[in-house]
Amino acid sequence: MKKVSVILADGFEEIEALTVVDLLRRAQIFVDTVSATEEYTVHGAHGINVQTEDLFDEVNFVESDMIVLPGGMPGTTHLNEHAGVRRVVKDFYEEGKYVAAICAAPTVLGNLGILKGKRITCYPTVENQIQGAVITRLPAQVDGNIITGRGAGTAIDFALKLIEVLAGPEKAKEIQDGILYE
């Protein structure tokens, strides 16, 4: 069974995080919510608190096939400032494992220098912060082992793209049809 770690920091965008968790679990992909704080409860940007399964230091990321970074502010800033998150992102990228980020979170990848020459999408106001990438402005974009999403309004497209990458297009279509998403 595929395993995905969704890393949450205080100020994360709830739609982006929870849509991914919900749809991947519907696709029977194991999802571990991971707190990048010292607490299991992580505070969303819009006042929705989420109880995670694990704290960052409790997770053996070697067991995961993909990590997902939701956007939101100041969540993205907190992810970018977390040395462990940066290390795991860089390790996953270098090992050819999937790294997924949506909205402002692709800036974390950009700050690590792993988006140079990559086709990506992100929130419009952070496009100028990502140097060397080709910005497509699509709802979701895959380039090698990097998967990016544009923002909260494209969270379903992003989550379906993650399912397609991990479980195949048939499973993504099944979930799409199941939630009546056109």
C-alpha positions as CSV (number, residue, x, y, z in Angstrom):
1,M,0.0,0.0,0.0
2,K,1.3,3.5,-0.9
3,K,2.0,5.8,2.0
4,V,1.8,9.6,1.9
5,S,2.9,12.0,4.6
6,V,1.0,15.4,4.7
7,I,3.0,17.8,6.7
8,L,1.1,20.5,8.6
9,A,2.4,23.7,10.1
10,D,0.4,26.4,12.0
11,G,-1.3,28.6,9.4
12,F,-1.8,25.8,6.8
13,E,-4.6,26.2,4.2
14,E,-7.3,23.8,5.4
15,I,-8.9,23.1,2.0
16,E,-5.6,22.2,0.5
17,A,-4.6,19.8,3.3
18,L,-7.9,18.2,4.1
19,T,-9.0,17.7,0.5
20,V,-5.7,15.8,-0.1
21,V,-6.2,13.7,3.0
22,D,-9.8,12.9,2.3
23,L,-9.5,12.0,-1.4
24,L,-6.3,9.9,-0.9
25,R,-8.0,8.0,1.9
26,R,-11.0,7.4,-0.4
27,A,-8.6,5.9,-2.9
28,Q,-7.3,3.6,-0.1
29,I,-3.9,5.3,0.0
30,F,-2.5,5.4,3.5
31,V,-2.2,9.0,4.7
32,D,-0.3,10.1,7.7
33,T,-0.9,13.7,8.9
34,V,2.3,15.0,10.5
35,S,2.7,18.1,12.7
36,A,5.6,20.3,12.1
37,T,5.0,21.9,15.4
38,E,5.6,20.6,19.0
39,E,1.9,19.7,19.3
40,Y,-0.4,17.1,17.7
41,T,-3.0,19.8,17.1
42,V,-2.1,22.1,14.3
43,H,-4.0,25.4,13.8
44,G,-5.3,26.2,10.3
45,A,-5.2,29.6,8.6
46,H,-8.9,30.0,9.0
47,G,-9.4,28.7,12.6
48,I,-9.9,25.0,11.9
49,N,-7.7,22.9,14.2
50,V,-6.5,19.5,13.0
51,Q,-5.4,16.7,15.2
52,T,-2.5,14.9,13.5
53,E,-1.4,11.3,13.9
54,D,2.3,12.1,14.4
55,L,4.8,14.8,15.3
56,F,7.5,15.4,12.7
57,D,10.3,13.8,14.9
58,E,8.2,10.6,15.3
59,V,8.0,9.8,11.6
60,N,10.3,7.5,9.7
61,F,9.9,9.2,6.3
62,V,11.8,6.4,4.6
63,E,8.5,4.5,4.8
64,S,6.6,7.2,2.8
65,D,6.2,7.2,-1.0
66,M,5.3,10.9,-1.1
67,I,5.3,14.0,1.0
68,V,2.7,16.7,0.6
69,L,3.1,20.4,1.6
70,P,-0.1,22.3,1.8
71,G,0.1,26.1,1.3
72,G,-1.5,28.9,3.3
73,M,0.1,31.6,5.3
74,P,1.9,31.6,7.6
75,G,1.9,27.8,7.2
76,T,4.2,27.9,4.2
77,T,6.6,30.2,6.0
78,H,6.7,27.8,9.0
79,L,7.4,24.9,6.6
80,N,10.2,26.8,4.9
81,E,11.8,27.6,8.3
82,H,11.7,24.0,9.5
83,A,15.1,22.4,9.0
84,G,13.7,18.9,9.1
85,V,11.0,19.7,6.5
86,R,13.7,21.1,4.2
87,R,15.9,18.1,4.7
88,V,13.1,15.6,4.0
89,V,12.0,17.5,0.9
90,K,15.6,17.5,-0.5
91,D,16.1,13.8,0.4
92,F,12.8,12.8,-1.3
93,Y,13.7,14.8,-4.4
94,E,17.2,13.4,-4.7
95,E,15.9,9.8,-4.1
96,G,13.3,10.2,-6.9
97,K,10.4,10.0,-4.5
98,Y,7.4,12.2,-5.0
99,V,7.3,15.7,-3.5
100,A,4.0,17.5,-3.8
101,A,3.2,21.2,-2.9
102,I,0.3,23.4,-3.5
103,C,-0.4,27.2,-3.5
104,A,2.5,29.0,-1.8
105,A,4.2,25.8,-0.7
106,P,6.1,25.3,-4.0
107,T,8.3,28.2,-2.7
108,V,9.7,25.8,-0.1
109,L,10.9,23.6,-3.0
110,G,12.1,26.6,-5.0
111,N,14.2,27.8,-2.0
112,L,15.9,24.5,-2.1
113,G,16.8,25.0,-5.7
114,I,15.0,21.9,-6.9
115,L,12.5,23.6,-9.3
116,K,15.0,25.0,-11.8
117,G,13.8,24.0,-15.2
118,K,10.8,22.2,-13.8
119,R,7.2,22.8,-15.1
120,I,5.2,23.9,-12.0
121,T,2.1,25.8,-10.9
122,C,1.6,27.8,-7.8
123,Y,-0.4,30.7,-6.3
124,P,-0.1,33.8,-8.5
125,T,1.4,36.1,-5.9
126,V,4.4,33.7,-5.2
127,E,5.3,33.1,-8.9
128,N,8.0,35.8,-8.7
129,Q,9.6,34.0,-5.7
130,I,10.3,30.9,-7.6
131,Q,13.4,31.4,-9.8
132,G,14.2,29.2,-12.8
133,A,10.9,27.2,-13.0
134,V,8.5,27.2,-15.9
135,I,5.2,28.4,-14.5
136,T,2.2,26.7,-16.3
137,R,-0.7,28.2,-14.3
138,L,-2.5,24.8,-14.7
139,P,-4.7,23.6,-11.7
140,A,-2.1,20.8,-11.1
141,Q,1.2,20.0,-12.8
142,V,3.5,17.0,-12.7
143,D,7.2,17.2,-13.8
144,G,9.1,14.1,-12.9
145,N,8.8,13.5,-9.2
146,I,7.5,17.1,-8.5
147,I,3.8,17.6,-8.3
148,T,2.4,21.1,-7.8
149,G,-1.1,22.7,-7.4
150,R,-2.2,26.3,-7.9
151,G,-4.3,27.0,-4.8
152,A,-7.4,26.2,-2.7
153,G,-9.7,26.3,-5.6
154,T,-7.7,23.6,-7.4
155,A,-7.3,21.3,-4.3
156,I,-9.5,18.6,-5.9
157,D,-7.6,18.7,-9.1
158,F,-4.3,18.5,-7.1
159,A,-5.6,15.6,-5.0
160,L,-6.8,13.7,-8.0
161,K,-3.4,14.2,-9.7
162,L,-1.7,12.7,-6.6
163,I,-4.1,9.7,-6.8
164,E,-3.4,9.3,-10.5
165,V,0.4,9.3,-9.9
166,L,0.2,6.8,-7.0
167,A,-2.7,4.5,-7.9
168,G,-3.3,5.1,-11.7
169,P,-5.7,7.0,-13.8
170,E,-8.6,4.5,-13.3
171,K,-8.5,5.0,-9.5
172,A,-8.4,8.8,-10.0
173,K,-11.4,8.6,-12.3
174,E,-13.3,6.4,-9.8
175,I,-12.8,8.9,-7.0
176,Q,-13.6,11.8,-9.3
177,D,-16.9,10.1,-10.3
178,G,-17.6,9.2,-6.7
179,I,-17.5,12.8,-5.6
180,L,-19.4,14.0,-8.7
181,Y,-16.5,16.3,-9.7
182,E,-16.6,17.4,-13.3
